Amino acid sequence: MPSSLAANSTVLALSLTGALVVYYVMVSKRRNGPPLPPGPSPTPIVGNIRGINASAPWLTYTKWAATYGDLVYSRLLNQEIIIINSEEVARDLLDRRSHIYSDRPVIVTNKLIGLEFNSIFLRYGPKWRLHRRLLHQAFKQDTALSFHPMQLRKTHQLLRGLLESPQEYEEHLRLHSGSVIMSAVYNYETVPQGDPLVAVIDEAIAIAIEQIRPGAAVILGAFPFILSLPSWFPGMSFKGRAATSRQNITKWLKEPFQYVQERMSSGTYAPSMVSDALESWKNQDESGEVTAAIREAAATAFMGQLSPPLPTASTVKVFVLAMVLYPDVQERAWLSIQSVIGDTRLPNFEDRASLPYIDAVLRETLRWHPIIPAGVPHATYAEDVYNGYYIPKGAMILPNVWAMTRNEAKYPNPEEFKPERFLDDNGALTDDTCSMAFGFGRRICVGRRLADASLWSSMALMLAAFKFSKQKDERGIDIDFEPQWGSGVATHPLPFPCKITPRHDGLDMGKLNDLIGASI
């Protein structure tokens, strides 16, 4: 037998042996008392792996909801999984019982690739609370308002890029998202192309995201001996890529943070998340614990906005796609801006209250195709009983945002893009903010206010300045297309044919700058 085949056979035999042990331990742990939530019958040993849409598991979970209800039990090896398919149940558990449901599952691949510091993935405890405190101070409501001038300035740069090279709109959206968060976190002004700090972070995140595979994390968590195998062993090449990821992430953690420290030492810095936090804790951090937490929380904030598939930029791409596919919605949105603003300037944040339809478009964008459709997983800190069902300690909790946004009782014809869902009979905004897109409970996205402002300014100003439509073929006929979506933990629209044209006749860079100047 060839050596590689023998090695693979050895790994397989060890894995099967371990799986059998895991399976019998799981069976032996079954207890008397309330039953587990209903769910599909698991395959012995491996659990509920068959029949799941690997590229879009939230679609499978949503189908399960029709059979088993709002709370579904499943299992992958030794990891028990509870899927929440209802916003009401998510509020009951993740919001109202957040002391039980605010933990994170153990994801062994995070340490492997160098992301164990990330605030998003930290286990519930003192370190996470310190990170959360730092992030809350940086992005709480009154502080978020101070970012508005910067966000408008960055959106004006986005408009200039779209006017100059509309065919590169995806790159312009990516740069816009990155420049906002770099300014907010580090007060760093990015250059349009080839920015050295952004290049460091882009490379680090790109390699790290490739290695984040929830299924792989569960398998490695169940059989940790696999991690002790050398990288040259067949099937273990990912360890080499993980080592590269750790090196890049170390640079990502250090270099932007050192940029702020150097500016502070020279007295040339301006307010930012990092500089404000360092000033607040000056002379109070003898152990260096808080300084390390500031560095880690800052990197987390950046990753939350820029990591592929770029949550903020991807949401704006969803918006652009919707405007192309629903021209009537786009026209109504543009007319609403015209009725309030006219055509001599661009919108600014002071106009937001007078433009409820734009906010309705924003909320419908979040609902129509959520960027993280299966939600960020929680974990139970203790066992619980809900509506007569037993929920084990340590279970992975998946808030299936996709199913929540497809609730036909709340959102009739959910596949249609209809901003009117968020307006009452008088045209005023309803209380439904579609906040489920930002998470739940104590783990809700801390930077949601910053993201919301970036989304609103992008959408409002892009609608005021440009028209988005289907591209035409050589005969002048619209090119129809079926939207395609990237797969993974998060999703985003794949490139689609889009034509971007100015709303104003003869709009050139000089006239655009005049419009920008009139709106400041």
N, C-alpha and C positions, 0 to 999 in steps of 0.2 A: 504493500500500500504506500503511495507517495506520502512524504512527510506532511505536506500541507493538508491532505485529506485526513490523515491520522489526527492532526492537530484540531481540525474542525470537528471531527467525530468526538474527540475528547471534550471539547467545549460543549457540544450538543448533549453528550451524556451527562456531564456535570450539571448543565442547565436543567435537563429533564429531572434529574435526581432532586435538585433544589426545588423545582416546581412542584414535585410530588410532596415534598416536605411542607412547602407553603400551603398547598391545597389541604392537606390533612390538618394542619394547624388551624386554618380558617374554619374548617368543618367542626373541629373540636371546640372552637370558641363560641359556637352558636349557643344562645342562651334562651332560657324560658322568659316569657314576658311579652311586651308588645312586639308585633312583627316588624320586619324591615319594610320599607316602602315597596310597592309592586315594581316589577321590571322584567325584562326579557330573561329567559332561562339561560344561565351561564353554561358554557362548555366546561367540563371538569378540568381543573388545573388552570387553564389560561383565562377563564372567565368570559366576559362579553366582548370578544374581539371580532367575531364573525358578523358580517352584515353591516358593519359600520363604514360609512363613507369616509375613508381615510383623509381625503383632501378637504372635506367639508363636514366634519362630524356633527355640527349643530343641525344639519338637515336631518340626520338620523335621529338625533335627540328629539327634534320637533315631531317626527313621525311617531316616536315612542309615546310622546305626550298624548296623541290621539287614542292610544290603546291603554296606557297605564296611568295617565293623569298628570297633574302638575308637579308631583314629586316622584322621581324614578330612581330605583336602585340598580346599580350595575357594578361590575368588578373587573379589574384587569390584574391578573396574578394576585398578589396580596394587597393590592390597593382597592379599598372600597370607595365607590364613587356615588354621590348623590347629585342628581341633575334636577335643577329647579327650572321649570318651564313657565312659571307664572310670576308676574311682577308682584302680585299680592303676597304670594308665599315668600318671595325674595325679600320684600319689606318686613314681613313678620320675622323671618329668621336672621337675615344679614343686617337689617337696621335695628329692629326692636330687641333682638337677642345677640347683639354684636359682641358681648363679652364671651360668647361661646364660639361665634363664627368668624372671628377676626384673625385666625391663624393662617399660615400658608402651608401647603404640603411640602414635604422634603423633596427637593429637586437636586439630586446628586450631580447632575451635569453642570449646574451653576458653578460649583466649586471647581469642577474640572476645567471650565473655560474661563474662570476668573471673575464671574459675576456674583459671587457669594455676598459681596458688599451691598448689592443693589437694594435700595429701600423697598422696592415693589415686592421683592421675594423674601425679605427678612421674616423670620418667625416672629410671632407675637411675643413681645417682651421688652425689657428696658432699652435695648439698643434700637429697636424699631420705634419706640416712643420718643427717643431723642431725635432720630431722623425726622419723625413726623412733626415734632415741635419746630425744628429748623425749617422744614418745608412750609409749614403753616405760617410761620412768621414772614416768610418771603413772598407767599402768594395768597395771603388772606385778602378779604374783599377791599379794604381801604388801601392796602399796598398795591393790589392789582390795578387800581385806578391810576396809580402813578406811572404805569407802563403805557398808558394810552397814547401819549405823544410819540413815544418810540415806535409803537405798533403802527400808527398812522404813517410815520415816516418810512417804515419798512414796506408798508403796503403801497405807498407811492413809488418806491423802487420797483416793486413787483409790476406795477402798471407800466413803468418805463420799459422794463424787460419784455413785457407782452407786446408793447407797441413796436419795439425794435426787432424782435424775433419771435412772432407768435407761434411758429412751428415748434419751438423749444419750450412750450408752456409747462411741461412736466418738470423740467430742470428749474424753471423760474419758481414754481411752487415749492420745490425742495429747498432751494436757496432761501426763499422767504421764510419758511418754517425754521430752518436752522439759524438764520440771522436773528430772528426774534428771540429765540431761547438763549443764544450765545450772548446777546446784549443783556437780557434779564438776569442771567445767572452770573456772567463774568464781566459784564460791561465791555465786551469785545466786539469790535466792528469787523465783520467779515468782508472779504473782497469777493467780487462776483465769481471769479474762477480761480482755482488753484490755491485757496486759502490754506496755509500750512496746518493750523490747528484743526480746522474742519477735516482736512485730509487724514490726520491722525485718528480722529474720532470715527470718521466714516469707515476707515479700514478696520478698526477695532470692532465696531458694532457689526459690520457686514459679516466678518468671520464668526463672531459670537452667535449671531442669529442663526447662521447655518447649523450650528451645533445644538440649538434648543429644539429638542424633539420630546414632547411630553411622554410619548410611548416609550422612547428609549430611556428616559429618566426613570420611569416606573420599573422597567426591566432591570436597569443597573441598580436601582434601589432594592429590588428583590434578590438580586444575585450580585452583591458587591465584590465577590471574588474576581469577577470579570475585570474589574479595574486594576487588579494586580498583575494582569497579563502584560507582557512587554508590547511596545508599539509595533514591533516587527512581526508579532504573531498575526496569523491570518484573521482578518476581520477587525483588527485593532488599529487601523490606520488613523481613525478619528482622534487617537490620543496625540498624534503629531500635530494635527490641526488645532487641537485644544491647547497645546503648548504655545503655538503661535498666537492664539487668541489671548491667552494670559499675558503674553509679552505686550501685545498691542493695547490691551485694556489697562495695563500698568501705566503706559505712556498717556493714555486718555485720562486717567485719574490725576496724574501728576502735572502735565504740561499746562493745561488751562488754569489750574489752581495756582501754579507757580507764576503764571502771567499776572494774576491779581496780586499775589504777595509782592512781586517786584514793583508793581505800580504803587502799592501802598507804601513800600519802603521809600520810594522816590517822591511820594506826595503828589503823584499825578493821577490818582485813581478817581473814579466817580462811583456813585452808589450802585450796588448790585447785590444779588443774593449773597455771594461769597464775602464781599467786603463788609456788608452790613453785619453779617453773622460774626465775622472775625472781630469787628469792632465791639460788638455786644459782649463777646466772651473774652475780651482782652484782659489779661492778668487774672483770669478765673479758671485756667485750664492747665494746671501744672502737669498733669499726666499726659496731655496731648490727646485725650479721648475725644474731646469735643471738636478739636481741629480735624481729626481724622473723620469724624462724623460729618462735618461741614463739607469736606472734600468728597465724601461718598454720596451724600445727599445731593450735592451739586451735580455730580455725574449722573445720578439717577434722574434728576430733573431734565437734563439734556437728553438722555436716552428716551425718556417718556414722550418727548416731542419729536425726536429725530430718528429713532430706531426704525429700521425697515419694518413694515412698509410706510413709515412716516405718518403717524396718526393724524396730525393736523393737515399736512399736505395731502394725504390720501382722502381725508374728508372733503377737502376742497375739490379734489379730482372727482369725487362722487357728485358733488354739486355741479361741476362743469358737465359731467355726463348727463345728469338730470336736465340741465338747461338745454342740451342738444336734443334730448329725446322728448322733452315737453316744452316746445316753443311757446305754447299759450301761457304756461306758468312764467316763463322768462319775460314775456311781453307784459304781463300784469305787474311783475316785480319792477320792471323798468319804468312803467307808467306811474307806479306808486312813488318812485324816486323823483320822477319829473314833476309830479304834482306838488311835492314838498320842496325840492331843491331847485328845480328849474335846470337850465343847461349852461349856467355861467360858473358853476363851481361843482365840486365833488362832495359827497356826504362826509360827515365826521361824527364822532360819538355823541355830540350834542343833538344830532338829528335822530338818534336811535329810537327814542320814545315816540316819535312821529311817524315811524316806518314799521308798524307791526307786521306787515306782510313779509318784510325781509327777515324778521325774526322767525316767522312761521316757516319760511323757506329753510332757514338754518335748522330748525327743529325737525322738519320733515327729512332733511338730508341725513341727520343723525339716525332717524327711525328707519328710513327707506332701505339703507344698506349699512348697518353698523360695522365699523372697522374691526372690532373684536367681537364677533358674533356669538362665540361661546362664553364670553366673559373671562376675566382673570380669575383663576381658581382660588377659592378660600379653603380652609380646613377647620375642622371642629377642634376646639381646645378641650372640650369635655363631651361626654355623651349627652343626648337630649331625646326628648319625646315630643313629637309634633303631630297633632290631629290623630293620635293613636298609633303613630309609627315611630319605631326606634331608629335613631340616627347615631351611629357609633362614633366614639372618640377617634380622632385621626382620619376621619373620612375626608376625601377630597370633595368639595362642594363646587359644582359648576353652575353658575347663573346663566342659563341659556337665553341671552339677550335676543337672539334671533326669534325664538318662539314668542317672547314677550312683545316684540314689535310686529308679530304676525297675529296678534290677538284680534280676531275679526269683530268681537263684541265692542272693542275699544277703537279699532282701526279698520273699518269696513274696506273691502277691496285693498288689502295691505300691499299688494304688489304695485299699485299705482302710486305715482308721486303727486300727492295732494296736500299742499300747505294749508288749505282751508281747514284741515282737521284741527289745527291749533288756534283757530279763530272762532269767536262766538258769533251770534246773529248780528251783533253790532260792529263786527270787524275788529274787536279787541282781542288781545291774546288770552287764551285760557290759562289755567293753572298748570297744565301739563307741559313741562319743560323737556321731556324725554331725557331726564337725568340718568336713566338706567344706562345710557351709553358711556357714562363716566364711572360706573361702578356703584357699590353699595356700602353702607355702614361706615365703620372706621377705616375701611380700605378704599373709600371713594377717592378718585383722583384729586390730589391736592392742587394741581395746577389747572383745574377745570375753568377757573375764571379767566386766567391768562389765555387758555385755548379758546374759550368762548369769544373773547374780545378779538383774537386774531381771526377766527372764523367769520365773525360778523363784519369786521372791516374789510376782509378779503372779498367776501360775497357782495357787500353793498357797493364797494368801489369798482369791482370788476363789472357788475351789472350796469353801473352808471356810465362806464367808459367803453364797454365792448359788447358785442353781440356774439353769441356762441351758436354755431349751426353745423349741420352735416356738411362734409365736403362734397363737391360735385364731380362727376366724371367728365370726360372730354365732350360729352353731349349736353352738359349742363344739368344732368339729372342727379338728384341726391343719392349719395352712396349709403345704402342701408347697411346696418351691421347688428349683430347680436352681441351685447356686452359680455365680456369675459372677465373673470375675476382671479386674482392670484390666490393661491391656497396657502394654508399654514395656520399657526395660532391666530394670526391677524390676516386680514385680506384687504385687497385694494383693486381698483379697476385696472385691467391691463390696457396697454395703449389702444386708443380707438381714433378713427378719423374725425378730426374736429377743425372747423374753420373759425378763426377769431378775427373779427373786423371791428373797426372803431364805430362807435355810435354817432360821433360828431363828424360832419363832412370836413374833409381836409385836415383831419387831426394829424399833426406832426408833433415832434418833441417840444417845440416851442409852445404850441397851443396847449399841450398836455401840462406843461409846467405852469402855464397861466391858470389853468383850472385848479391845479394843486395849490398854487399860491393864493387863489381866491377862497379856498376852503380852510386855510390855516387860521 
